[in-house]
Amino acid sequence: MKKRIVLSWSGGKDCCLALDILIREGYEIVSLLTTVPTELGRTFGHGERTEMIKLQGEALSIPVYFIECSYEDYTDQFVKTVQFLKKQEKITGIAYGDLYLEGHREWGENVAGASGVEAIYPLWMEKEASFQALKTYVRSGYEAVVIRVREDVLDESWLGRIINESFLQDVQKTTICPMGESGEYHSFVFDGPLFSKRVQLEQGELIQLETTKKLEFKSYRLVESSK
């Protein structure tokens, strides 16, 4: 019998790679969990529109469960949701796409412990392995676009770039973590082996935020996948 679990989901390449590994290892992903600030209609992680996350869930045939919360009650609401899904959906674990930041893992394990489920980290690695991880992602068949960059480390020319072989070569010339583990860049996955349809993104507009720049898409819909 497959282990029923949920996956913390931002919409980016890391959680998608984690999803791919988990499914190949025989887990059943009951739901994708995405936190959203109350009343904003955008994700906590990347500031993305919830409609775009819903399209990913539809293309992956996995329900998305939005956790409405504020910065102050973020952890409490997360724990309550996992506890609810443990009772309602009989889940036994929660998976995360974190790579090597110990503080992130500690938080995730504490949430799992408080919820009475297992914490699963399919991508966990040494920091030095992050370039190899990016190479693995690039050759996995998934397609992602850079939607946000931290201004102190990357300029706006990185926005809208597809994370491919060219990206792989250019990121080596920078000082950032190749996987962007410290938020140097964020991505949105729009197609790949597990997608039944492709998320078509159009009319991207550059938005200036406090310490980051973001690519805001005005049009998004599902079309036939190219895979």
C-alpha positions in Angstrom: 0.0 0.0 0.0 1.4 3.4 -1.0 2.2 5.9 1.7 -0.3 8.8 1.5 1.5 12.2 2.0 1.2 15.9 1.2 3.9 18.1 -0.4 4.7 21.7 0.5 4.3 23.5 -2.9 5.6 26.9 -4.1 5.2 26.2 -7.8 8.9 26.3 -8.5 11.5 23.8 -9.7 12.6 22.4 -6.3 9.2 21.2 -5.2 8.5 19.9 -8.7 11.7 17.9 -8.6 10.7 16.6 -5.2 7.3 15.6 -6.5 8.9 13.6 -9.4 11.2 11.7 -7.0 8.4 11.0 -4.5 6.1 9.6 -7.2 8.9 7.4 -8.6 9.6 6.2 -5.1 6.0 5.0 -4.8 4.4 7.7 -2.6 0.8 8.8 -3.2 0.6 12.6 -3.2 -2.8 13.5 -1.8 -2.5 17.2 -2.0 -0.1 20.1 -2.7 0.0 22.6 0.2 0.5 26.3 -0.6 0.4 29.1 1.9 -1.3 32.3 1.0 -1.5 35.6 3.0 -5.1 36.2 4.1 -7.1 38.1 1.5 -4.2 38.8 -0.9 -4.8 35.9 -3.3 -1.1 35.3 -3.8 1.3 32.7 -2.5 3.5 33.4 0.5 6.6 31.8 -1.1 6.9 33.6 -4.4 4.1 36.1 -4.4 2.5 34.2 -7.3 -1.2 34.3 -8.2 -3.2 31.5 -6.8 -4.8 30.9 -10.1 -1.5 29.9 -11.6 -0.9 27.4 -8.8 -4.4 26.0 -9.4 -3.5 25.5 -13.1 -0.4 23.5 -12.0 -2.5 21.3 -9.8 -5.0 20.7 -12.6 -2.2 19.8 -15.0 -0.7 17.4 -12.5 -4.1 16.0 -11.5 -3.3 16.7 -7.8 -5.5 18.9 -5.6 -4.0 22.1 -4.3 -4.9 23.0 -0.6 -4.4 26.7 0.1 -3.5 27.5 3.7 -4.7 31.0 4.5 -2.5 32.6 7.1 -0.6 35.7 8.3 3.0 36.0 9.1 2.2 35.8 12.8 0.1 32.6 12.7 1.9 31.0 9.7 3.2 27.9 11.6 0.0 27.4 13.6 -2.2 27.4 10.5 0.2 25.0 8.8 0.1 22.6 11.7 -3.7 22.8 11.9 -3.9 22.0 8.2 -1.6 19.0 8.3 -3.5 17.7 11.4 -6.8 18.1 9.5 -5.4 16.2 6.5 -4.0 13.5 8.7 -7.5 12.9 10.0 -9.5 13.6 6.8 -7.2 12.0 4.2 -5.2 9.5 6.4 -1.9 11.0 5.4 1.3 9.7 7.1 3.8 12.4 6.1 4.6 15.8 4.6 7.4 16.3 2.1 9.4 19.5 1.5 11.6 20.6 -1.4 14.4 22.1 0.8 17.9 21.3 -0.1 20.4 22.1 2.6 19.4 25.0 4.9 19.2 23.6 8.4 16.8 26.2 9.7 14.3 25.3 7.0 14.6 21.7 7.8 14.2 22.3 11.5 11.0 24.2 10.9 9.6 21.5 8.7 10.4 18.7 11.1 8.8 20.7 13.9 5.6 21.1 11.9 5.5 17.4 11.1 6.2 16.5 14.7 3.5 18.8 16.0 1.1 17.3 13.4 2.0 13.7 14.2 3.3 12.8 10.7 6.7 12.0 9.1 8.9 14.8 7.6 10.3 13.8 4.2 13.1 15.6 2.4 13.7 13.9 -1.0 16.2 16.5 -2.2 18.3 16.9 1.0 22.0 17.3 0.0 25.3 19.0 0.9 25.5 22.6 -0.3 28.3 21.7 -2.7 25.9 19.3 -4.5 23.6 22.2 -5.6 25.1 22.6 -9.1 24.7 18.9 -9.8 21.1 19.2 -8.5 20.5 22.0 -11.0 22.0 19.8 -13.8 19.6 17.0 -12.7 16.7 19.3 -12.9 17.6 20.8 -16.3 17.8 17.2 -17.8 14.7 16.0 -16.1 12.3 17.2 -18.8 10.5 19.8 -16.7 10.3 23.4 -17.9 10.5 26.4 -15.6 10.8 30.1 -16.0 12.6 32.6 -13.7 9.8 34.8 -12.2 11.7 36.6 -9.5 15.2 37.8 -8.7 16.9 39.3 -5.7 18.3 42.7 -6.8 21.5 42.4 -4.8 22.7 39.4 -6.6 20.9 39.2 -10.1 19.8 41.8 -12.5 16.5 41.9 -14.4 18.0 40.2 -17.5 17.5 36.9 -15.6 13.7 37.4 -15.4 11.9 35.3 -18.0 14.8 33.0 -18.6 14.0 29.3 -19.0 16.0 27.1 -16.7 17.9 25.1 -19.4 21.4 24.2 -20.4 22.2 27.9 -21.2 21.0 28.9 -17.8 23.1 26.1 -16.3 26.2 27.5 -17.9 25.6 31.1 -17.1 24.7 30.5 -13.4 28.2 29.1 -12.9 29.6 32.6 -13.7 27.7 34.1 -10.7 28.4 33.8 -7.0 24.9 32.6 -6.1 23.7 29.1 -5.1 23.0 27.4 -8.5 19.6 26.3 -7.2 18.8 29.7 -5.7 18.3 28.1 -2.2 18.7 31.5 -0.4 16.0 33.1 -2.6 18.4 34.5 -5.2 15.8 33.6 -7.8 12.4 31.9 -7.9 10.9 29.9 -10.7 7.5 28.6 -12.0 7.2 25.2 -13.6 4.9 25.1 -16.6 5.4 21.8 -18.2 7.1 18.4 -17.8 6.7 14.6 -17.6 4.0 14.6 -15.0 2.0 17.4 -16.6 -1.0 16.4 -18.7 -1.2 20.0 -20.0 1.1 22.9 -20.3 0.6 26.2 -18.4 0.8 28.8 -21.1 2.2 32.1 -19.7 1.8 35.3 -21.7 2.1 39.1 -21.3 4.9 39.2 -18.8 5.4 42.6 -17.1 8.4 43.6 -14.9 7.3 44.6 -11.4 9.6 46.4 -9.0 9.3 45.3 -5.4 11.1 46.3 -2.2 14.3 44.1 -2.7 13.3 42.0 -5.7 12.1 42.3 -9.2 9.3 40.1 -10.4 7.8 39.0 -13.8 4.1 39.4 -13.6 2.0 37.4 -16.1 -1.3 38.9 -17.1 -2.4 35.9 -19.1 -2.2 32.2 -18.1 -4.1 29.1 -19.3 -3.8 25.4 -19.9 -3.0 24.2 -23.4 -1.9 20.9 -24.8 1.4 19.7 -23.4 4.5 19.6 -25.7 5.6 16.5 -23.9 
